Amino acid sequence: MHRTVRPRVLYFGTPVVLVSTANGDGSANLAPVSSVWWVGQSCMVGLDETSRTTENLARTGECVLNLPSSGLVTAVDRLALLTGSPVVPEHKQRKGYRYEPDKFGAAGLTPLASETVGPPRVAECPVHLEAVVDRMHPFAEEDSGVIAVDARIVRAHVEEDLLVPDRPGHIDADRWDPLLMKFCEFYGDSRNLHPSRLARGWDMPLRRT
Ligand SMILES: Cc1cc2nc3c(=O)[nH]c(=O)nc-3n(C[C@H](O)[C@H](O)[C@H](O)COP(=O)(O)O)c2cc1C
């Protein structure tokens, strides 16, 4: 039997991506996102138009999509209620966000120089995808406040242990354990992994386990 409901969010489960971008002063910003899907060598990223990441992408057209494994959940959660925007938008203030100019430091993550784009990679992430923006589209209803960013991967770096031996360019699905976000909660290996600050900020129901 199905019930008709109006789901508060439709986050059925997508990989978490740490997007690094360059701020106007050349410093790095880093933001967790999970509204991402992939086609061919490109991906579409759904972003709040008020985010520092969106502003940086519109100005520079470059980023690195760093894919954390589930073991990096603590670092990702430290970034959850932070923004690189010095003026915190009101809707984020209400959720408990604060300005943080040093996201790498706040998360305890290490910047690593990229090869083809300005923003640094996240050394601890097993996958780094250097990307350029092809287009930025309005998304959903007018005034939704969401932007869809169409980004093309120009260079990929993958931790050697994840590669299929003798098959360059193939990643072993059994060895790749992505950090997933389901309904604002963190999952890996199909288990809930860590209390989520994002879920707290969104006033999501508390997990019973
Ligand atoms: C696991 C996780 C997933 C998130 N997914 C998204 C997303 O897909 N799109 C988005 O705009 N914000 C997402 N956020 C919230 C952003 O991280 C937040 O807007 C942040 O302030 C962006 O940082 P910035 O303002 O420095 O760019 C997510 C946060 C977490 C913790």
The ligand as a MOL file (V3000), in Angstrom:
LIG
                    3D

  0  0  0     0  0            999 V3000
M  V30 BEGIN CTAB
M  V30 COUNTS 31 33 0 0 0
M  V30 BEGIN ATOM
M  V30 1 C 26.5490 16.6120 2.5400 0
M  V30 2 C 26.1600 17.9670 2.0350 0
M  V30 3 C 25.5880 18.1100 0.7910 0
M  V30 4 C 25.2330 19.3640 0.2960 0
M  V30 5 N 24.7150 19.4620 -0.9660 0
M  V30 6 C 24.5260 20.6840 -1.5110 0
M  V30 7 C 24.1360 20.8110 -2.8760 0
M  V30 8 O 23.9980 19.8340 -3.5970 0
M  V30 9 N 23.9790 22.0650 -3.3720 0
M  V30 10 C 24.1660 23.1820 -2.5960 0
M  V30 11 O 24.0220 24.3070 -3.1020 0
M  V30 12 N 24.5310 23.0740 -1.3030 0
M  V30 13 C 24.7270 21.8600 -0.7510 0
M  V30 14 N 25.1280 21.7500 0.5530 0
M  V30 15 C 25.2600 22.9750 1.3460 0
M  V30 16 C 26.5310 23.7550 0.9750 0
M  V30 17 O 27.6510 23.0440 1.4420 0
M  V30 18 C 26.4230 25.1510 1.5890 0
M  V30 19 O 25.5390 25.9170 0.7800 0
M  V30 20 C 27.7250 25.8780 1.7730 0
M  V30 21 O 27.4980 27.0640 2.4920 0
M  V30 22 C 28.4190 26.2010 0.4790 0
M  V30 23 O 29.6290 26.8080 0.7940 0
M  V30 24 P 30.0800 28.1530 0.0860 0
M  V30 25 O 29.0400 29.2130 0.3960 0
M  V30 26 O 31.4060 28.4640 0.7060 0
M  V30 27 O 30.1400 27.8570 -1.3640 0
M  V30 28 C 25.4620 20.5160 1.0960 0
M  V30 29 C 26.0360 20.3660 2.3540 0
M  V30 30 C 26.3880 19.1110 2.8290 0
M  V30 31 C 27.0280 18.9820 4.1650 0
M  V30 END ATOM
M  V30 BEGIN BOND
M  V30 1 1 1 2
M  V30 2 1 2 3
M  V30 3 2 2 30
M  V30 4 2 3 4
M  V30 5 1 4 5
M  V30 6 1 4 28
M  V30 7 2 5 6
M  V30 8 1 6 7
M  V30 9 1 6 13
M  V30 10 2 7 8
M  V30 11 1 7 9
M  V30 12 1 9 10
M  V30 13 2 10 11
M  V30 14 1 10 12
M  V30 15 2 12 13
M  V30 16 1 13 14
M  V30 17 1 14 15
M  V30 18 1 14 28
M  V30 19 1 15 16
M  V30 20 1 16 17
M  V30 21 1 16 18
M  V30 22 1 18 19
M  V30 23 1 18 20
M  V30 24 1 20 21
M  V30 25 1 20 22
M  V30 26 1 22 23
M  V30 27 1 23 24
M  V30 28 2 24 25
M  V30 29 1 24 26
M  V30 30 1 24 27
M  V30 31 2 28 29
M  V30 32 1 29 30
M  V30 33 1 30 31
M  V30 END BOND
M  V30 END CTAB
M  END
